[in-house]
């Protein structure tokens, strides 16, 4: 047990050191590319090699200069608000549709071709059309997240319904359950773990999409913040933004993973 814990700590640290060395090599080869040390200074503040005092991006994340100039906390907050708005809509539409597709062969035949066609479409393909429809940055981002993150929820919910043992369905017929009773007493207890797995995948896609969406639509948000840093040749901020986006994505996935595990009766049974 102690050996496993040591591995979980030491091995990631070794990989981290390799990444830092590779980063340092790239910074040495590419002119003006930020080094690990200078990026750390840009993130948390300090004195540069030239003796210049730097206020770090993460040392004051809550500042508000004006409506268009805010700290990274507010950028993340705006992005998360859009993500959860689109994600919530995807749940509200995706779960009932997935239940319908899983319970009805006719619905499966009707919807499956369109799911397979639209599922692989890039979010960047939807953005121009949705921006033309809504003429609004927030609605465009939210609707893009909705369209691109709904598919895992539909597919996994339908898969959960189809995994219900046929004997349970026959019992429901013998007891003359209404359709709603069959859903809540027979299907959902089995399908819930699948639904939460779909939601976990969906949230990951939503967080992935928001960065690209905000880069193209503008406004306040972490995606636009990174793109604005590129336009201002602030490469330190780009790297900081990438790391922050990755950490937030990791946190979101971890939380959803814990929630999914809580509702997964198969894992509870094994433990």
C-alpha positions in Angstrom: 0.0 0.0 0.0 2.8 2.4 1.0 4.7 1.4 -2.2 1.6 2.3 -4.3 1.2 5.7 -2.6 4.9 6.4 -3.2 4.5 5.5 -6.9 1.5 7.8 -7.2 3.6 10.7 -5.9 7.0 10.0 -7.3 6.1 8.9 -10.9 4.1 12.1 -11.7 6.9 14.2 -10.2 9.4 12.4 -12.6 7.1 13.1 -15.6 6.8 16.7 -14.4 10.6 17.1 -14.4 10.8 15.7 -17.9 8.1 18.2 -19.1 10.1 21.0 -17.4 13.3 19.9 -19.2 11.6 19.7 -22.5 10.0 23.1 -21.9 13.5 24.5 -21.1 14.9 23.0 -24.3 12.1 24.5 -26.4 12.6 27.9 -24.7 16.3 27.7 -25.5 15.7 26.9 -29.2 12.8 29.3 -29.9 13.5 33.0 -29.5 11.4 34.8 -26.9 9.7 31.6 -25.8 8.9 31.8 -22.1 11.1 29.7 -19.8 9.6 27.8 -16.8 11.1 30.2 -14.4 10.0 33.4 -16.2 6.5 31.9 -16.6 6.4 31.2 -12.8 7.3 34.8 -12.2 4.6 36.0 -14.6 2.1 33.8 -12.8 2.9 34.6 -9.2 4.9 37.9 -9.4 8.4 38.7 -8.4 11.6 40.1 -9.9 12.6 39.2 -13.5 16.2 38.5 -14.5 16.4 42.1 -15.7 15.5 43.4 -12.2 12.0 44.4 -13.2 9.2 44.0 -10.7 6.3 41.9 -12.1 2.7 41.6 -10.7 1.7 38.1 -11.3 -1.5 37.1 -13.1 -2.5 34.7 -10.3 -1.3 37.1 -7.5 -4.4 39.3 -8.0 -7.0 37.2 -9.8 -10.0 39.3 -8.5 -9.1 42.8 -9.9 -11.6 44.7 -12.0 -10.1 47.6 -14.0 -13.2 48.0 -16.2 -15.8 45.9 -18.0 -13.3 44.5 -20.5 -10.3 44.3 -18.2 -10.8 41.8 -15.3 -8.7 39.3 -13.4 -8.4 35.6 -14.3 -11.0 34.6 -11.7 -13.7 36.6 -13.4 -12.6 35.2 -16.8 -13.0 31.7 -15.4 -16.3 32.5 -13.7 -17.8 33.8 -17.0 -16.6 30.7 -18.8 -18.0 28.3 -16.2 -21.4 30.1 -16.2 -21.6 29.5 -20.0 -20.4 25.9 -19.6 -23.0 25.0 -16.9 -25.8 26.7 -18.8 -25.1 24.7 -21.9 -24.4 21.6 -19.9 -27.7 21.9 -18.0 -29.7 22.3 -21.2 -27.9 19.2 -22.6 -29.0 17.2 -19.5 -32.6 18.4 -19.7 -32.9 17.5 -23.4 -30.5 14.6 -23.6 -31.7 12.4 -20.7 -35.4 12.2 -21.8 -34.4 11.7 -25.4 -31.9 9.0 -24.4 -34.7 7.2 -22.4 -37.0 7.4 -25.4 -34.4 6.0 -27.8 -33.5 3.2 -25.3 -37.1 2.2 -24.7 -38.4 2.5 -28.3 -37.0 0.8 -31.4 -38.9 3.2 -33.5 -37.3 6.2 -31.8 -33.9 4.6 -32.2 -34.4 4.1 -35.9 -35.7 7.7 -36.2 -33.0 9.5 -34.3 -29.8 7.3 -34.7 -28.9 8.5 -38.2 -29.0 12.1 -37.2 -27.0 11.4 -34.0 -24.3 9.7 -36.0 -24.2 12.6 -38.5 -24.1 15.5 -36.1 -22.1 13.9 -33.3 -18.7 14.3 -35.1 -19.3 17.9 -36.3 -16.7 20.3 -34.9 -18.0 23.1 -32.6 -16.2 25.6 -34.8 -18.5 24.6 -37.6 -21.5 25.5 -35.6 -20.2 28.9 -34.3 -20.7 31.1 -37.4 -24.3 29.8 -37.9 -25.3 30.2 -34.3 -23.7 33.6 -34.0 -25.8 34.7 -37.1 -28.9 33.3 -35.4 -28.5 34.7 -31.9 -26.4 37.8 -32.6 -25.2 37.4 -29.0 -21.9 36.2 -27.6 -23.4 34.4 -24.5 -26.2 32.6 -26.4 -23.8 31.6 -29.1 -21.4 30.0 -26.7 -24.2 28.3 -24.6 -26.0 26.9 -27.7 -22.6 25.6 -29.1 -21.9 23.8 -25.9 -25.5 22.4 -25.8 -25.2 21.1 -29.4 -21.8 19.5 -29.0 -22.1 18.1 -25.5 -25.6 16.5 -25.7 -24.5 13.4 -27.6 -22.7 11.5 -24.9 -25.7 12.0 -22.6 -28.1 10.7 -25.2 -25.9 7.7 -26.2 -25.1 6.6 -22.6 -28.6 7.1 -21.4 -29.9 4.9 -24.2 -27.2 2.3 -23.5 -28.2 2.3 -19.8 -31.9 1.6 -20.7 -30.9 -1.2 -23.1 -28.8 -2.8 -20.3 -31.9 -3.4 -18.1 -32.5 -7.1 -17.6 -35.4 -8.3 -19.7 -36.8 -10.2 -16.7 -37.3 -6.8 -14.9 -39.3 -5.5 -17.9 -41.4 -8.7 -17.9 -42.1 -8.2 -14.2 -43.2 -4.7 -14.9 -45.6 -6.0 -17.5 -47.0 -8.6 -15.1 -47.5 -6.0 -12.4 -49.1 -3.6 -15.1 -46.8 -0.7 -14.3 -47.6 2.5 -16.1 -44.8 3.9 -18.4 -43.8 6.4 -15.7 -43.7 3.7 -13.0 -41.6 1.5 -15.3 -39.1 4.4 -15.9 -38.7 5.4 -12.3 -38.9 1.9 -10.6 -37.2 -0.3 -13.2 -35.2 1.6 -15.7 -33.7 4.5 -13.9 -32.1 2.5 -11.0 -30.1 0.6 -13.7 -29.5 3.4 -16.1 -28.4 6.1 -13.7 -24.7 5.0 -13.6 -24.7 5.2 -17.4 -26.4 8.6 -17.4 -23.7 10.0 -15.1 -21.0 8.6 -17.2 -22.5 10.4 -20.2 -22.7 13.6 -18.1 -19.1 13.3 -17.2 -18.1 13.0 -20.8 -20.4 15.8 -21.7 -19.0 18.2 -19.1 -15.5 17.5 -20.4 -16.6 18.3 -24.0 -18.3 21.5 -22.7 -15.2 22.7 -21.0 -13.2 21.9 -24.2 -15.6 23.7 -26.4 -15.9 26.9 -24.4 -12.2 27.9 -24.9 -12.5 27.6 -28.7 -15.9 29.3 -28.7 -14.7 32.3 -26.7 -11.6 32.7 -28.8 -13.9 33.3 -31.8 -16.8 35.2 -30.2 -14.8 37.4 -27.8 -16.1 38.9 -24.6 -15.1 38.1 -21.1 -13.9 34.5 -20.7 -10.8 32.4 -20.4 -10.8 31.5 -24.1 -10.8 35.2 -25.1 -8.3 36.0 -22.4 -5.8 33.5 -24.0 -6.5 34.8 -27.5 -6.1 38.4 -26.3 -2.8 37.4 -24.7 -1.7 36.1 -28.1 -2.7 39.3 -29.9 -0.6 41.2 -27.3 2.4 38.8 -27.7 2.0 37.9 -24.1 3.1 34.3 -24.4 3.6 34.0 -20.6 -0.2 34.5 -20.2 -1.0 31.9 -22.9 1.0 29.2 -21.0 -0.6 30.3 -17.7 -4.0 30.1 -19.3 -3.4 26.7 -20.7 -2.3 25.4 -17.3 -5.3 27.0 -15.6 -7.7 25.6 -18.1 -6.2 22.1 -17.7 -6.4 22.3 -13.9 -10.0 23.5 -13.9 -10.9 20.7 -16.4 -9.2 18.2 -14.2 -11.2 19.4 -11.2 -14.5 19.3 -13.0 -13.8 15.8 -14.3 -12.7 14.6 -10.8 -15.9 16.0 -9.2 -18.1 14.4 -11.9 -16.2 11.2 -11.5 -16.9 11.1 -7.8 -20.6 11.8 -8.4 -20.7 9.0 -11.1 -19.0 6.6 -8.7 -21.5 7.4 -6.0 -24.4 6.4 -8.2 -22.6 3.3 -9.7 -24.1 0.4 -7.8 -21.7 -2.1 -9.6 -18.6 -0.4 -8.0 -20.4 -0.2 -4.6 -21.1 -3.9 -4.9 -17.4 -4.7 -5.6 -16.3 -2.6 -2.6 
